[in-house]
Structure formats: C-alpha cells, structure tokens
Amino acid sequence: MHPSTPSPDRGSPSSNQAKGWAPTSPTAIAWRLPQSHGSSRVEVVSQNAAGAPAGSVPRQWDRFVAHVRIALEATFFVLVPFFAPAVIVAYLIGAYHSHPGSVDGIYFPDGGFLFDLHVMWKAGHDIVTGHSPYPFVYPAPAAFLMVPFGILPWKLAVIAFTLVSIGSAVLALRLLEVKEWRCYAAVLACVPMTSSITIGTLGPLLLLATAVAWRYRDRRWFAAAAIVGVVVTKLFLWPLAIWLIATRRFRTAATTIGLGIVVVFGSWALLGFDGLREYPHRLGRVAGLEQEKSFSPFALLRSLGLSATTTRVTFAFLTLAAIAAIILIARGRDGERRSFVAAVVAGIALSPIVWIHYFVILFAPIALYRRRLSIAWVLPLAFWLVPGPESNGSPALILAVLAVAGGSVALAMRQKSLLRPRTAVTSP
C-alpha cells in the first residue's frame, strides 16, 4: 500500500508515525469511534506507560539520528577532505613527522612520502637540464608531461602538483555533471584520492582524462587525445581503445592509434631513444617486485596458490573475454555507457599491479550513473579500514578491497534504486 493511502479502518502506520503517535511498548491503546455526518472511522490513541504521547520516543530518536548524521557529514565531507592537503602543508613548513618504510623494496626514512611525485619530478627536471630521465619507470611521454613541474623547485612543484591533482578531480566530476557538493567531498575524502595526493600519483589526471574521453566522445580529436594521454602514461587503460571500436567510432580509434604512435616514438626520439630497448625489461622487473604485494586480481590468484605461469595463462583468457565483453555489451541496452564502464573496470582488473590509489578512476563510472550522493559514493570510504598500502599476499584483504571497488560501481549501475540512474551525459 502506498504510504499516503489510508487504511480502510485506520490511518496507515507510516502516516501515524509521521504524525508522532505510532504505538510504542509498553503502551495502552484506546479506541474511540468519533461521530461524523453519516460516517465513522476508528482512531488509535497511543500513550506510553508514563502517560506521555508515544510519539515522543520516535521524535527523540529522530533528533538523535539527525545529530549523528550531521556529525558524520561534518567528519567525512568537511574535515577528512582536508586531510591530504593538510599533510602537504605540514610537509612544506617542516612540521611533517615521517614514518620509515619501504617502497619497491627500497628503504625510505620518510616512508616513501611523495615518492611517485619525486620520481616523476626528477624525470621532468632531467629533461629540462638536458639529460635523459632513464632509468625511469614510466614511458617517455610521462617524463615530458612532468616538464612544467620539473622547471620548478621541488617544494613549488609539490604545491603546483597538489593543486593540479585536486583541480583535476573536481573538473572531472564537473564534466560528468555531478551536482551535489557531497559527491565532490566524498572523492576528496576517500583513500584513493588522499593517497594520490600524499604519494604524488597521476591518478587524478587519469580520472580527468577518462572523464574527457566520455564527455567529448563524439569529438574525434578530444576523445583521441584523452585516451592517448591515459594509455601512454599508464598502460593499463588500453581497453578504452577497444571501447572506441566497440561503439563504432572507427575514425576516432584510428586517430587514437596514430596519435599514440606519434606521441610515444616522438617522445623517445627527442631522448635519442635512450631507455627504449631496456624499457620492457625494466617494466617486467618492477612488475615482478610489486604485483604480488598489490591488490590486483593477479595478486589474488597468486595468493591462492596458483603458479605464475598458470596465472598468466588465466589472464590471457580473461583479456580475450574482457575484449569480447566490451564489444557485446556495446550492442545491448545502454550499450555505449555500459561498455565504457566495462572498459574502465577491465583496465584495472587486468593490470598485474593495482594499488588503492588506482581506484580513484572508478569515480568516473560512478559519476556516469549517479550525479547525487548515494551509497556508491560513500562505500569507497571503507578503504580507510585497509591496514596498509600493500596486501602482503593476503587473499582476504585483496578480496575485501576488490569487493569495495567493484561494489561501488555495481551499486551505481543498479537499476532498482530510490535514485533513478541518470541518463548519459550528452557529448557536445
């Protein structure tokens, strides 16, 4: 029965509770039949044992829930979003107290704080000073991307990169037409974003490029440039190129491939192709050091006892299955949007190395379906419960992390919801 429809013999429970006279226990219930012109109805009057209206208890409970909600929103949507910027400020003024730790098997007295940013800044600085950045863990285009930051002194580069990271995340959600401020706060408050800032990763920039690829999907050069940008810096998002083919954007796909080749080999040509021959070996070495400590499905299979060879064969089949799925999904209902989500998810799932900060990219699929706050935006806050930056080969921990990540996207896409899934953003 609809909540606003009265029962034939008395007011509906939801209506009664809204008026503040729902029965509570212990109660004394008196029935009276008021006289009206040719009609009658039964009214329920409820009192608690002390004689006070029974609705006082629900009203007190409602006030308590409201206070708890305000406290939680103030914590997670106001205070926590400032955590990472506050740490950066503390570092800049010399008040940051570091904790020793290891990154990539290398001991750092500061625990690897801003580790990625320092590696990339040094690569950009090397190019500025006329040196090759190699050995460098990223492809050559990533080194040239860091040239604007490499020009700056280190601490100014930290400030600039932090502002660019935060601005990229905000702009990405804006491009996807996210309306509610709490959605922006939820992104800035979650561990994938805070760790992106404190480690200094490209995650927020990849989120922005992913948003641009979708928002301008019907503008060939915009979409191609965005996808090339994510693939030549972080290879794992290559399924976005498959999505172009699956949605019959063949000219954009061809432009993407051609532009990617020009950018990759053009960047390496400017370096005299230094490091190109050794790069695949270096990439394999890094994967060997990190993949089983990460939160990837690859690490999960290895933690369950599968051999490296069996896991690689399994992933080869999974890669083919993912490509087929992206193509098949594109032909179904809401295929363009759903296949885009499948491509983003497949990129992360098929990567042999997945750190928690990778999941910041999943806010693009979430934003495609939810422009206002829902559980899909809030669930990633559960990453704060993860005990450390590495899985240490724990299958339970890897499963939990993947469940939170996958669950967030699934909850955003579900059709039966109090909040109807939004229509796709129209490409200009």
N, C-alpha and C positions, 0 to 999 in steps of 0.2 A: 504494500500500500504506500502511496506517495506520502511523504511526511506531512504535507499540508492538507491531506484529506482526512476529515474527522471520521472516527469510527461510528457505526450506526447507533451505539448505545453510550459512548462516552468519547471524550477528546483523545486523540492519538497519544501514545507515550511520548513521542518526540515533541508534540505540541505542549503537553503538560510540563515536560522538563524545561522547555523554553520559557514557560510562564513561571517557573520556580516552585511548582507544587507537585513534583513527582514524589511518590511514596518512598520513604526510607525506613530502614529497620533499626530499632523496633518502632512500629507505627500503630496508630489507632486510626482506622479508616471509617468515616461516617458517610453514609449515602443519604442524599436527600433529593426529593423529587420536586423541583420548583414548578409552580403553576404558570402557565403561559396560555395565550389565547388559542385554545384548541390543540395545543401540542405540549409535549413534555419531554424532558431529557434528564438523564441521570448525571449528576455531578459528583466528583470524588474530591473530598476534602481530606487532606492528609496532615497529620501532626506527628511530631516525634514524641517520645515518652515524656519529655520535659514540657510539652505543650507549645513549643516553638514551631513555626512553619517548617515543614520538612525541606522546603527549598533552600533553607539557609545553608545546609551542608553542601549541596551542589554548588551554590554560589561561592562558598568559601573555597571549594575545590577548584572552581573555575579561576578564581583570583590567584590561587597558588600556581596553577598551570600557567597562567599569564605571566606571573613573575619569573617562573623558571624559563619560559620561552624568551623573555626579554634578556635574562642573564645569559642564556646560550647564544642568542643572536649577538649580544654585545661582545661575547668572548670570541666566537668563531667568525663573525662578519665585520667586526670593528678592530679588535685587538690583534688577533692572530695574523691578519693580512699584513700587519706592520712588523711582524717578527723578523723576516729576512732582511728588509731594508734597515731595521734597527741593528742587526748584526753587522751589516755592511758599514753603517755609520760608526759603530763601535770599533770596527777594524781600522777605519780611516783615521780616527782620532787616537788610536793606540790603546783603546780600552778593551779590545777583544782578547779573551784568555783562551788560547788554543789548547786542543787536546791531541796528543800524539796519536798517529795511526799510520796505516799502510794503504797505498793506492797502487794498483798494478804490481804488487809485490815489492814496492819501493817504500821505505820508511820516510815519513814526513813528520817533523816535530809539531807542525800545526794541523796534523790530521788530514792534509790534502785540501784545506780551505782554499776556495777559488782555484783549485787545481787545473780544471779544464781551461778556465779563462787565462791562466798564466801560460799554459802550453800554447794556446792559440794566439795570445798577445805576443809572445816571443816570436812565433812564426811570422806574424804581420810585421813586427819590428825588424826581423831579419831581412825581409823583402825591402823595407824602407831603407835600410842601411846597405843594401846591395849584396846581401848574402842569401844563400839557399836556406830555406827553413828545414830541410831534411837532414837527419831523420825526423819525420813528423807523422803522427798517426792518422791525420786526415788527408783527403785528396788535395791536390794543389789549389782548386778553386776556393776551398775553405781558408787557405792561407791568405789569398788575395782579399777575401771577404773581411779579414781582420786588419787589413792595411790601415783603414781610418782609425782604428784603435791603436795600432802599432806606432802611429805617429805621436801619440800622446804619451806623457809619462805614466808610469804604472798606476798610480792612485787616481789620476784623472781618467785613465782608461777604465778603471773599476767603476767610477761614478757614471761614466758615459754608458758602459755596457749594462749596468744595472737599470738605468733609466730606459734604455732601448728594450731590454727584456720585459720590463713591466709595461711599457707602452705597446710592445708587440702583442702581448696577451690581451690587453684592453682593446686594441684596434681589431684583433681577430674576432673577438666576440661582437664588437660593433658591426663589423662587416657581415656577420651572420645574424644581425638584427636581434640580438639578445637585449631585452628591455630592462629587466629588473636588476637593481644595483646589487642585490644579494648574490646573484649569479657571478658577477664580477668579483665580489668579495670571496665567494667560495673558491674560485680559481686561485686567487692570490693567497688564500689561507691553506691550501692543500699542500702536502709534502712534495708532489711532483713539481710544483711551481717554486716553493721555498728552496728546495734543493737545487733547482735550476739556477736560482739567484746566488746561493751561497757556494755552489761549485763553479758556476760560471759556464753553463752549457748553452748550446744552441736551441734547446727545446722550445722556448717561447717564439723564436724566429721561425722555427719549423711549423709551429701552430699557426702563425700568421700566414706563412706561405701556403699552408693547407687550406686555410680559410679563403685566401685569394684565389686559389685554384678552383674552389667551388663557386665562389661569388661571381667570378668572371669566366665561368666555364664556357660560355659561348663567344668569348672574345679570344681569338686564337693566340695572339702573342702574349696576352696577360696570363692565360692558363699555362701556356708552354713555359714561360719564364718562371712562374711559380713552381711548377713541378720540377723543372731542371734545377732550380735553386735547392729544393729539398733533397733531390736524388744525388746531386754531385757533392753535397756536403755530408749527408747521412744516407748511405746507400740503401738502407732497409725500406725506404718508402717507394721503391721501384714499382709496386703494384698500382700506383696511381697512373702510370703509363698504360697498364693493362686496362684500367677503367676507361681511359680515353678511347681505346679500341672497342671495348665492350659497349660503349654508348654511341658508337659510330661517328666519333669525332676524328675521322681519319686524317684530315689535314692538320688538326692540332697535334695528333700523335706524331705525324711525320715531322712537323715543326719542332716538337719536343725532342725527338731523337736527334735531328740535325743540329739543333741548338746545343744539346747536351754534348755532342761530339766536339763541336767547336769550342765550347767553354772548357771542357776537360783538357783536350790536347792543346788548345791555345794557352791555357794557364801553365801547363807543363812546358810548353815551348818557350815561354818567357823565362822559365827557370833553366833553360838548356836541357830539359828532360831529366834533370837531376832527381834521383829518387824514384823515377817511374818504374825501372826494371825491378827494383827491390821492394816496391810497394806491396804487391800481393803477398810476398813472404812476410813482410812486417805486419800486414793485416792478419795473416794466419797466426802469427806468433802472439799477437795481442788477444785474438780470439781464444787461443789455447790457454792463455793465462786467466782470462776473465769469464768465459762463457759458463763454466760450471759453478761459479760463485754468484751468477746473476739470477734474475727472476724469469728467465725465458722458458718457454715450453721445452726447448732443447735441454736446458739445465734440469728441468723436471724429469725428463726421460732418463738422463744420466744418473740422477739421484735415485731413481727407481731400479737401477742396476743394469740398464741396457748398455751394451758396449758402444764405443764411439762410432764404429762402422755401422752397426745396426741403427743407431740414432740418425746418422747422416742419410742412410737409405730411406728411413722413415720420413725424414724431412724432404727428401727429393719427391716422394709420392705426395706429401702434404702440399708441396709447392705446386705440383700439377693440379691437385684438387682445388687449391685456392684460386688458381687462374681460371679453371673451369667454373667454379662457383661465382666468381665476379662476372663472368660472361653470361651465365644462366640467370643470375639474379637481375642483371640489367634488362632482361627481356620480360620480367614479370611486373606485377603491380608496384608502382612507385619505384621502378627499377633504377632510375638514374640516381636517386638519393641513396637507396639501399645498397646498390653496388659500390657507390663511393665509400660508404661506411665499411663495407666488406673489404675494400682495398686498403683503407687505413688500418683496420684491425689485422688484416693479413700481413701487412708490412711489419707490424710489431710482433705478431705471433711467429713469423718465420725468421725473425732475426735471432741469430745464435746468442747474442748478448742483449739483455733487456735490463736496464736499471729503472728504478722507480721514477726518475725524472722523465723517462721516455713517455710515461702515461699522460703527461700534460697535453700531448697531441690529441688524446681521446676527447678532450673538451670540444673539439670541432664536431665530431659526430653527435655528441650530446646536444650541442647548440643547434644542430640541424633539426632536431625534433622538439626541443624544449627552450622556449625563449624566456620562460619564467621559472622561478625556483621550484624544484621538485626533488624527490629523493635521489634522482640521478645526479644532481649537482652536489648533494650533501654526502653521498656514500663515499666518494674519494677521501673525505676527511678521515676515514678509518685507516688510511695509510700512516697516520700518526702513531698507530699501535705497533707498527713494524719495528722490531728491536734494533735494527741497524741497517746500513746501506747495502749489505751483502746477504745473500741467502745462506751461505755456508753449506750449500748442498742439502738443505732441509726440505724434503718434499712437502711436508705440511705447510711450511712457511711459503714456499713457492705457490702452492695451490691456493692458499689464502689470498696472496697478493693478486694472482690471476683472476680469482673469483671476484674480488672487489673491482678490478679493472673491467672485466667482462660484464659483471653485473651492472655496473654504471651505464654502460652502453645499452645493454638489454632493457633496463628499466626505462631509459629514454625512448626506446623504439617501441615499447609495448603499446598495443592499440587500446586495450581496455583500461582506461585511466580516468581519474577525476579531471585531469587536464588533458584535453584532446590533443594528440600530436599535431604539431603545427604543419602548415603547408610549406613546401620547399621555398627557399628564398629564390626569387626570380633573378636570373642573370641579366644585367643591364645590356 
